[in-house]
Amino acid sequence: MSVAYMQEGLTLAPNWNNDPDLVLALQRDLRALGYLAGGLDGRYGPGTTRAVQALQYDLLHADASARATDGPETVTIASFNSIATVVGMSRVTQVTGIVDHATAACISRLLNDARVPKIPDAADPKDQNERALAAIGRQISEIAPTPFVRAIVMQESGGQHYHVPSGDDDKFLTVGLDHGDPMIPWRITSRGYGIGQHTLFHHPPHPHEVETLIADPVRNVQHTFGILRDKFDHFVVGPTSRADDRTAEHPLLPLRTCRYAPGDARYLRDCRRCAESARKIRLSAGVPVYPSATLQLRPDANYKSADYAGVPDRADFQCDWPYAVRRYNGAGNDSYHYQARVLLDLLRPLAP
Amino acid sequence: MTTLSTILDVAIGLVLTYLLLALVASGVQELIAGALHLRGRQLRDALARLLSHQGGKGVPDPALFEKVFGHPLVRGLDPRGLPSYVPARNISLALIDALSDGSQATVFSQCEQTVAKLPDGQAKATLATLLKAASGDLGQFKVSLETWYDDAMDRLGGIYKRFSHYCLLTLGIALAVGLNVDSIRIAETLWLDPALRAQLVAQAQALDESAGNTQNSANPVGKAQDAESALAALPVPMGWHGTPGQFVGARLAWALLGWVITGFAISLGAPFWFDALDGLLKLRNSGAKPARST
């Protein structure tokens, strides 16, 4: 099966007199292949251009020598370009952001190869998302507190395992694209999949990863539980790394799992009550993120308008999950925004 | 039977004498302790030991001790600045106040940060342990501080009790010699004089009956003054009215023994002799007095 925009002499390009239907078809294919996060609107804008550039970069460079640390792909994206010469067709030779015949042929080959799993979609994404959130709410876990995981999920994907169409027809699984290479801004360095934004550095994912960890929201979130626990165990008071906010605010206390004892019904469960009883602080421009933090660490360092009011004070929780949540995101300025949002989300009542 | 009741009456007479003397001694002791601010000094030293940082050798962390002891909630309790009693609540509040640095952090977090910066030693080790046990709960930390302080004050109470005992013994012997209260002579006199015995037993009964009212009197000095006048009126042989020339040889040895017995008896304290008197009177009346019906 070939793609509609793979025609001799046809080029789709930014700000060109493109056929919107063909652009939409291209966008759907880029979305299914994990190069576009959304915006299926039939217009060849900057988002689509970036997606095409990312794909072309991978067709040129993503070969066996560029393996990600989290395991080799079953097949490399670059192999779908190098095969062109074997079958007597022209290859993609540079990153242009324009879909020519060679690029369209590569897309077609990728779509038709079973070793390249496609991003799944749902017939009724809204219903699926509600079921996914309900399943998380039912999770009883000794690994990590469910309310924190739920708040993380809301922060990661807005609670959307599948994209809910808004003015378009995008019902694909939520995919977050990270562009972590400042030298090549269009290059996609990792992808977060689904409700918990399960991160994979290799691409394409293994078919079994799509089946289990990516497509199944419960498995997807269980992965979040596991990662959060790992951050809690190793990245708050060591041994791998220490959280600087934790060190500043609780220099003496050992790691605290929960103020309630295991077996208590509130153990790792009633985080909302703790968030409510914690004193509320305001994180506003120019105020260091913890009392002795350097002036570089302040909410408005990256975002001028940063101002969070009524945030439950992480130091007042009597457990160390607020610190682990920040490490779930990372260590820099942004991680404090992430922490503030998750702590604010804990206050939000659960949907009935 | 007669002999037995005589012995009992002699004992009652002696016990009554000891009780009155012990009351006087306690009053004098309180006067001395008060004049020297003994309790206040002991409390201050105990607090200094608690907040010391050199293995409890009594070298206080100057800043921390000064902040806590100089706190209006502590020093302000006494006009001379040496309170003899500080409630645990005041101490915990003053200590948390002293550990707070006024930063934006939670109070618990402020306390933690201050304790982490204290020089190594007893105060730091104890406070760090209490903070860890409280695990971020300020209320729990306060309760632990209060228990810690109360335990220390209980030990201080023990020390004060021992001091009281030695003080009473010294005062008792001084009183016995000074007033010439010779237990042996008194027993002898009572043994030979039935009228005197009866008079003393009647006095003892009167005292025992009025005890319900007087024993609750909080002021030991006031009690001592009452006891002093009762003692002066007591018809037992005491004082130096006789000829001092009597005290030679064996007579002096007996007198010495009598004084020492009296001194030790006084050192047992008024509450002990009160209970003893009550017991003896009940024994004399053959069984406990029935409660008076109204």
Interface residues (C-beta under 8 A of the other chain):
Chain A: A248 E249 H250 P251 L252 L253 P254 R256 R259 R279 I281 Y290 P291 D313 A315 D316 F317 Q318 C319
Chain B: S103 Q104 A105 T106 F108 S109 E112 Q113 V115 A116 A128 L131 K132 S135 G136 D137
